[in-house]
Amino acid sequence: MKKFFEGKKILVTGGAGSIGSQIVRSLLKFNPDVVRIYSRGESEQFELQHQLYRYKNVRYLVGDVRDRVRLAKSFKGIDYVFHAAALKHVPACEYNPFEAVKTNVIGTENVIDIATEEGVSKVISISTDKACSPTNVMGATKLLAERLIAAAHYSQGTSKTTFASVRFGNVMASRGSVIPLFYKQIMQGGPVTVTDTHMTRFMMTIPQAISLVFEAAHIANGGEIFILKMPSLRLIDLAEVMIEELSPLSGFDPEDIEIKIIGPRAGEKLYEELLTSEEASLAVEHDDMFILSPRIYEQITSAHETHCNELSYTSNSVSLFSKKDIKNLLCEIDVIPKKTIHHKNISRKNKIINI
């Protein structure tokens, strides 16, 4: 990766967000010529600028991907683009659907058009498992963004830009995700709100997410969707583990913290998909990922790669993490302090209330 990124000019849209800022931090290890952070979050940029004050090759550009003129200025001389700007919260997109269209769809088309005009080498767009068989606005707009990125590779004329997408599950401890929410609720003494006792979600750590993004940038030929194989867990198990491990740190007894079942929010699914059955028939399987592409048979030739035999890849059909697995994972990402982790099985029952 050092050879791939060293001396390059790189743009990260949404570069002050949870994923975007981690992409930036990871890129800086490889000595790029410049990393331009393009985002509309002035306060987030201010905080990031103080964290990265030692680096003289970072530029901070306030702007929105909806604004084509402003966006075009940020693309001058750029080699690689990581497109992480998006409206990502499902309920917010349900109640503000055209705002999601303007950012996730029109914003992505702006990125495609300008990258083609400026002769950018590669564009990697960040997508989501909610784009697979979407039942909500956020997923539908991200699916369309995936299709725009895939089509761009074949409709760019004489331009040589390579376009590809990566499809994420839930990124653990990212801004606005369920783990920070549960943490805050536990620190306040509860209740902890869980949408449904049967709800499952794919989970990946931030380092796993960044590794997938960089691997995609390195090997993409154009039009692919890269999908990391990842574990799944029940949200009720996650809540119970976090209550057991974290409540003593805030002076509460785990048995005193209630869990409230509030029902799925607008647009939410009980389980997520990373591959539909139709997509699985076109995907190639690696040890750690699937690669889905309209040109899969032309692009993938390695003898070590086999076509995917899965009928589909859903969060309720893969092996679920045990509570012990969840505890270890929370320790790995420093949600649970290693010195305070309980090494016994969780046997206490929290009061669960349906509302």
C-alpha positions as CSV (number, residue, x, y, z in Angstrom):
1,M,0.0,0.0,0.0
2,K,2.9,2.4,0.6
3,K,4.0,2.1,-3.0
4,F,0.4,2.6,-4.1
5,F,-0.3,5.7,-2.1
6,E,3.1,7.3,-1.7
7,G,3.4,10.6,-3.4
8,K,-0.2,10.6,-4.6
9,K,-2.8,13.3,-4.4
10,I,-5.9,12.0,-2.7
11,L,-9.4,13.4,-2.0
12,V,-11.7,12.1,0.6
13,T,-15.3,13.3,0.4
14,G,-17.0,13.1,3.8
15,G,-13.5,13.2,5.1
16,A,-14.3,14.5,8.6
17,G,-16.9,11.7,9.3
18,S,-16.3,8.4,11.1
19,I,-15.2,6.4,8.1
20,G,-13.7,9.3,6.1
21,S,-11.5,10.5,9.0
22,Q,-10.2,7.0,9.5
23,I,-9.4,6.7,5.8
24,V,-7.5,10.0,6.1
25,R,-5.5,8.8,9.2
26,S,-4.6,5.6,7.5
27,L,-3.6,7.3,4.2
28,L,-1.2,9.5,6.1
29,K,0.9,6.5,7.1
30,F,1.8,6.0,3.5
31,N,3.3,9.5,2.9
32,P,0.9,10.8,0.2
33,D,1.8,14.1,-1.5
34,V,-1.5,15.6,-0.2
35,V,-4.8,14.5,1.3
36,R,-7.7,16.8,0.8
37,I,-10.6,16.5,3.2
38,Y,-13.9,17.7,1.6
39,S,-16.9,17.8,3.9
40,R,-19.7,20.2,5.0
41,G,-19.0,19.6,8.7
42,E,-17.0,22.8,9.8
43,S,-16.9,21.7,13.5
44,E,-15.8,18.2,12.6
45,Q,-13.0,19.6,10.4
46,F,-11.9,21.9,13.2
47,E,-11.6,18.9,15.6
48,L,-9.8,16.8,13.0
49,Q,-7.4,19.7,12.2
50,H,-6.3,19.8,15.9
51,Q,-5.8,16.0,15.9
52,L,-3.7,16.0,12.8
53,Y,-1.8,19.3,13.4
54,R,1.6,17.6,12.8
55,Y,0.8,16.7,9.2
56,K,1.5,19.5,6.7
57,N,0.1,17.6,3.7
58,V,-3.6,17.7,4.7
59,R,-6.0,20.3,3.3
60,Y,-9.4,21.1,4.8
61,L,-12.1,22.1,2.3
62,V,-15.6,23.0,3.5
63,G,-18.2,22.0,0.8
64,D,-21.1,19.8,-0.1
65,V,-21.0,17.1,-2.8
66,R,-24.3,18.6,-4.0
67,D,-22.4,21.7,-5.0
68,R,-20.8,20.7,-8.3
69,V,-18.8,23.9,-8.8
70,R,-17.2,23.8,-5.4
71,L,-16.6,20.1,-5.7
72,A,-14.8,20.5,-9.0
73,K,-12.3,22.8,-7.5
74,S,-11.3,20.2,-4.9
75,F,-10.6,17.6,-7.7
76,K,-7.8,19.5,-9.4
77,G,-4.7,17.3,-9.9
78,I,-6.2,14.4,-7.8
79,D,-5.1,10.8,-8.4
80,Y,-7.5,8.9,-6.1
81,V,-10.9,9.7,-4.7
82,F,-12.5,7.9,-1.7
83,H,-16.2,8.9,-1.8
84,A,-17.5,8.6,1.8
85,A,-20.0,11.6,1.9
86,A,-23.5,10.4,2.4
87,L,-26.7,10.8,4.4
88,K,-26.6,7.5,6.3
89,H,-29.3,7.6,9.1
90,V,-32.3,5.5,8.1
91,P,-35.0,7.4,9.9
92,A,-33.7,10.8,8.8
93,C,-33.7,9.6,5.1
94,E,-37.2,8.3,5.5
95,Y,-38.5,11.7,6.7
96,N,-36.3,13.7,4.3
97,P,-36.2,11.5,1.2
98,F,-35.3,14.0,-1.4
99,E,-32.4,15.3,0.8
100,A,-31.1,11.7,0.6
101,V,-31.5,11.7,-3.1
102,K,-29.6,15.0,-3.5
103,T,-26.6,13.8,-1.4
104,N,-26.5,10.1,-2.1
105,V,-27.5,10.1,-5.7
106,I,-26.9,13.5,-7.2
107,G,-23.8,14.0,-5.1
108,T,-22.4,10.7,-6.4
109,E,-23.1,11.6,-10.0
110,N,-21.3,14.9,-9.4
111,V,-18.3,12.9,-8.1
112,I,-18.4,10.7,-11.2
113,D,-18.7,13.5,-13.7
114,I,-15.9,15.6,-12.2
115,A,-13.6,12.6,-11.8
116,T,-14.1,11.7,-15.4
117,E,-13.4,15.3,-16.5
118,E,-10.3,15.7,-14.4
119,G,-8.8,12.3,-15.3
120,V,-8.8,10.9,-11.8
121,S,-7.2,7.4,-11.7
122,K,-9.5,5.6,-9.3
123,V,-12.7,6.4,-7.5
124,I,-13.8,4.1,-4.6
125,S,-17.3,4.7,-3.3
126,I,-18.5,3.6,0.2
127,S,-21.8,1.8,0.1
128,T,-23.8,-0.2,2.7
129,D,-25.6,-3.5,3.2
130,K,-28.8,-1.5,3.2
131,A,-28.4,-1.1,-0.6
132,C,-29.0,-4.9,-0.9
133,S,-32.8,-5.5,-1.4
134,P,-33.6,-2.0,0.0
135,T,-36.7,-1.4,2.0
136,N,-35.9,2.2,3.0
137,V,-34.9,5.4,1.3
138,M,-31.3,5.3,2.5
139,G,-30.8,1.9,1.1
140,A,-32.5,2.7,-2.2
141,T,-30.4,5.8,-2.7
142,K,-27.2,3.9,-1.9
143,L,-28.2,1.2,-4.3
144,L,-28.7,3.7,-7.1
145,A,-25.3,5.2,-6.1
146,E,-23.8,1.7,-6.6
147,R,-25.4,1.4,-10.0
148,L,-24.1,4.9,-11.0
149,I,-20.6,3.9,-10.0
150,A,-20.7,0.6,-11.9
151,A,-22.2,2.2,-15.0
152,A,-19.6,5.0,-14.9
153,H,-16.9,2.6,-15.8
154,Y,-18.6,1.8,-19.1
155,S,-19.9,5.2,-20.1
156,Q,-17.0,7.5,-19.6
157,G,-15.8,7.5,-23.2
158,T,-12.1,8.0,-23.6
159,S,-11.4,8.7,-19.8
160,K,-9.4,6.1,-18.0
161,T,-10.9,6.4,-14.5
162,T,-11.6,3.2,-12.6
163,F,-14.8,3.2,-10.6
164,A,-15.7,0.7,-7.9
165,S,-17.8,0.4,-4.7
166,V,-17.3,-1.3,-1.3
167,R,-20.4,-2.5,0.6
168,F,-20.1,-2.2,4.4
169,G,-22.1,-3.7,7.2
170,N,-22.5,-1.7,10.4
171,V,-19.1,-0.2,11.4
172,M,-18.7,-0.7,15.2
173,A,-18.4,2.4,17.3
174,S,-18.8,4.7,14.3
175,R,-20.5,8.0,14.9
176,G,-24.3,7.6,15.3
177,S,-24.1,3.8,15.4
178,V,-25.8,1.6,18.0
179,I,-22.7,1.0,20.3
180,P,-22.2,4.7,21.2
181,L,-26.0,4.9,21.8
182,F,-26.1,1.9,24.1
183,Y,-23.0,3.2,25.9
184,K,-24.6,6.6,26.6
185,Q,-27.8,5.0,27.8
186,I,-25.9,2.6,30.2
187,M,-23.8,5.5,31.6
188,Q,-27.1,7.3,32.4
189,G,-28.6,4.3,34.2
190,G,-30.8,3.2,31.3
191,P,-33.1,2.2,29.9
192,V,-31.4,0.7,26.9
193,T,-33.6,0.8,23.8
194,V,-33.5,-2.2,21.5
195,T,-35.8,-2.3,18.4
196,D,-36.5,-6.0,18.4
197,T,-35.2,-9.1,20.2
198,H,-34.8,-10.9,16.9
199,M,-33.0,-8.1,15.0
200,T,-29.6,-9.1,13.7
201,R,-26.9,-7.0,12.1
202,F,-23.5,-7.5,10.3
203,M,-20.7,-5.9,12.3
204,M,-17.2,-4.9,11.2
205,T,-14.5,-2.9,13.0
206,I,-13.1,0.3,11.6
207,P,-9.7,-1.3,10.8
208,Q,-11.6,-4.0,8.8
209,A,-13.5,-1.4,6.9
210,I,-10.4,0.6,6.0
211,S,-8.6,-2.5,4.9
212,L,-11.4,-3.4,2.6
213,V,-11.4,0.1,1.1
214,F,-7.7,0.1,0.4
215,E,-7.7,-3.4,-1.0
216,A,-10.5,-2.4,-3.3
217,A,-8.5,0.6,-4.4
218,H,-5.5,-1.5,-5.1
219,I,-7.1,-4.3,-7.1
220,A,-10.2,-2.7,-8.7
221,N,-10.5,-3.1,-12.5
222,G,-13.8,-1.2,-12.7
223,G,-17.4,-1.7,-11.9
224,E,-17.0,-4.1,-9.0
225,I,-18.6,-4.1,-5.6
226,F,-16.3,-5.5,-2.9
227,I,-18.1,-7.1,0.0
228,L,-16.2,-8.1,3.2
229,K,-17.2,-11.4,4.9
230,M,-18.2,-10.4,8.4
231,P,-19.9,-11.8,11.5
232,S,-23.4,-11.1,12.6
233,L,-24.9,-10.6,16.1
234,R,-28.2,-10.1,17.8
235,L,-28.7,-6.6,19.0
236,I,-30.3,-7.8,22.2
237,D,-27.1,-9.9,23.0
238,L,-25.0,-6.8,22.3
239,A,-27.1,-4.7,24.7
240,E,-26.9,-7.4,27.5
241,V,-23.1,-7.7,27.2
242,M,-22.6,-4.0,27.3
243,I,-24.9,-3.6,30.3
244,E,-23.1,-6.4,32.2
245,E,-19.6,-5.0,31.5
246,L,-20.2,-1.3,31.6
247,S,-22.9,-0.6,34.2
248,P,-20.5,-1.2,37.2
249,L,-18.2,1.5,35.8
250,S,-21.0,4.1,36.2
251,G,-22.1,2.9,39.6
252,F,-25.1,0.9,38.5
253,D,-26.1,-2.7,39.1
254,P,-26.6,-4.6,35.8
255,E,-29.9,-6.0,37.0
256,D,-31.3,-2.5,37.6
257,I,-30.8,-1.3,34.0
258,E,-33.9,-2.0,31.9
259,I,-34.0,-2.9,28.3
260,K,-37.0,-1.4,26.4
261,I,-38.2,-3.0,23.2
262,I,-39.3,-0.1,21.1
263,G,-40.0,-1.8,17.7
264,P,-38.3,-1.2,14.4
265,R,-37.8,2.5,13.4
266,A,-39.1,3.8,10.1
267,G,-37.6,1.9,7.3
268,E,-35.6,-0.7,9.4
269,K,-35.3,-4.4,8.6
270,L,-35.1,-7.2,11.1
271,Y,-32.0,-8.5,9.2
272,E,-29.6,-7.2,6.6
273,E,-28.3,-8.7,3.4
274,L,-24.9,-8.3,1.8
275,L,-25.6,-10.4,-1.2
276,T,-29.0,-11.3,-2.9
277,S,-29.4,-14.7,-4.5
278,E,-29.2,-13.0,-7.9
279,E,-26.0,-11.2,-7.0
280,A,-24.5,-14.4,-5.4
281,S,-24.7,-16.2,-8.8
282,L,-22.4,-13.5,-10.3
283,A,-20.0,-13.1,-7.4
284,V,-16.6,-14.5,-7.0
285,E,-15.6,-15.7,-3.5
286,H,-12.3,-15.0,-1.8
287,D,-11.1,-16.1,1.7
288,D,-12.2,-12.7,3.2
289,M,-14.5,-11.1,0.7
290,F,-16.9,-11.4,-2.3
291,I,-16.3,-9.5,-5.5
292,L,-19.4,-8.7,-7.5
293,S,-19.0,-7.2,-11.0
294,P,-20.9,-7.0,-14.3
295,R,-17.7,-8.2,-16.0
296,I,-16.8,-10.8,-13.4
297,Y,-15.8,-13.5,-15.8
298,E,-13.5,-11.3,-17.8
299,Q,-11.8,-9.7,-14.8
300,I,-11.3,-12.5,-12.3
301,T,-9.0,-15.3,-13.5
302,S,-7.0,-16.5,-10.5
303,A,-7.1,-20.3,-9.9
304,H,-7.6,-19.6,-6.2
305,E,-10.9,-17.8,-6.7
306,T,-14.2,-19.7,-6.9
307,H,-17.7,-18.6,-7.7
308,C,-20.0,-18.1,-4.7
309,N,-22.2,-21.0,-3.8
310,E,-24.3,-19.1,-1.3
311,L,-28.0,-18.6,-2.2
312,S,-27.8,-15.3,-0.3
313,Y,-25.7,-13.7,2.5
314,T,-27.9,-12.4,5.3
315,S,-27.3,-11.5,8.9
316,N,-29.8,-14.1,10.1
317,S,-28.3,-16.9,8.0
318,V,-24.6,-16.7,9.0
319,S,-23.2,-17.9,12.4
320,L,-24.1,-15.4,15.1
321,F,-21.5,-14.2,17.6
322,S,-21.8,-15.6,21.1
323,K,-21.9,-13.2,24.0
324,K,-18.2,-14.2,24.7
325,D,-17.3,-13.3,21.1
326,I,-19.1,-10.0,21.5
327,K,-17.2,-9.2,24.7
328,N,-13.9,-10.0,23.1
329,L,-14.8,-7.8,20.1
330,L,-15.8,-4.9,22.3
331,C,-12.5,-5.2,24.1
332,E,-10.7,-5.2,20.8
333,I,-12.2,-1.8,19.9
334,D,-11.8,-0.4,23.4
335,V,-15.5,-0.1,24.3
336,I,-14.9,-2.4,27.3
337,P,-11.6,-1.8,29.2
338,K,-9.6,-4.9,29.1
339,K,-8.7,-4.7,32.8
340,T,-12.4,-4.7,33.9
341,I,-13.8,-7.4,31.6
342,H,-15.8,-10.2,33.4
343,H,-14.6,-13.6,32.3
344,K,-17.7,-15.4,33.5
345,N,-20.7,-16.3,31.5
346,I,-23.5,-13.7,31.6
347,S,-26.3,-15.3,33.6
348,R,-28.1,-12.3,35.1
349,K,-31.3,-11.3,33.4
350,N,-32.2,-7.7,32.7
351,K,-35.7,-6.6,32.9
352,I,-37.1,-6.4,29.3
353,I,-40.1,-4.1,28.7
354,N,-42.1,-4.0,25.5
355,I,-43.6,-0.6,24.7
